[in-house]
Amino acid sequence: KSAQAKMLVEYVRNTYQDELEFLWKKFPQNAVWRRKDSKKWYGAVLTVPKNRLGFDSVELVELVDLRIEPAAMQNLLLNKAYYVGYHMNKKHWFTVILDGSVPNAELCKRLDNSYALAAK
């Protein structure tokens, strides 16, 4: 796992006492975080080829999918480090490649927001 993925795993463990759930035998490196109370996912850590995000490369990248309020999506996507949710509802989820393009503090803040949105 990337340094940012490891940081997020530790952050979630320390903040929410949640662990990644590995749900797919076909994709053993992919996992989700789920709230204990609502049972809703608030994050997914996935490894996918870059072409799934619109790049001209099949290089594998690690990414995180997080929830967002639909009204905030357009402004978020103005930042080139953010993408519409990979393999999730593109209105309510966004994607970040875990390559350091988004600072750790900002990722944690966005993860906190995603956690709050999953309470509903």
C-alpha positions, -999 to 999 in steps of 0.1 A, spaced: 0 0 0 10 36 -6 22 59 22 -11 78 19 -32 46 21 -13 35 52 -18 70 67 -56 68 60 -58 33 75 -42 45 107 -63 77 108 -95 57 105 -83 32 130 -75 59 156 -104 82 149 -133 58 142 -120 24 154 -129 10 120 -108 -15 99 -109 -20 62 -133 -47 50 -120 -68 21 -152 -79 4 -142 -92 -30 -122 -125 -36 -117 -114 -73 -101 -81 -61 -83 -90 -28 -65 -56 -26 -97 -36 -27 -116 -28 5 -141 -4 21 -147 14 54 -182 10 68 -198 29 97 -208 6 126 -241 24 132 -256 29 97 -236 1 80 -230 25 51 -197 27 34 -178 60 38 -147 51 19 -131 26 -5 -95 20 -11 -90 5 -46 -62 -4 -69 -71 1 -106 -55 8 -139 -51 46 -146 -72 43 -178 -103 37 -157 -99 73 -146 -95 86 -182 -57 84 -185 -38 69 -215 -20 44 -192 -27 10 -177 -3 16 -148 -19 5 -116 -27 33 -91 -41 32 -56 -70 55 -49 -96 63 -24 -133 70 -30 -151 92 -6 -186 106 -2 -195 143 -10 -226 165 -10 -237 167 -47 -237 205 -45 -200 205 -37 -189 182 -64 -185 207 -93 -162 230 -73 -141 200 -61 -136 188 -96 -120 221 -106 -90 209 -87 -71 185 -111 -63 161 -82 -100 151 -79 -121 129 -101 -157 118 -102 -162 86 -81 -146 56 -97 -171 27 -97 -194 46 -74 -224 70 -78 -207 99 -96 -231 124 -80 -222 115 -44 -187 101 -46 -153 114 -57 -119 98 -62 -84 108 -53 -52 90 -65 -31 83 -34 1 97 -49 6 128 -26 -13 152 -50 -37 159 -22 -21 167 12 -27 143 41 -45 169 62 -70 176 34 -76 139 28 -84 134 65 -108 164 65 -125 150 34 -127 115 50 -143 130 81 -169 146 59 -175 113 41 -180 96 75 -205 122 85 -224 119 52 -227 81 57 -246 86 90 -278 95 70 
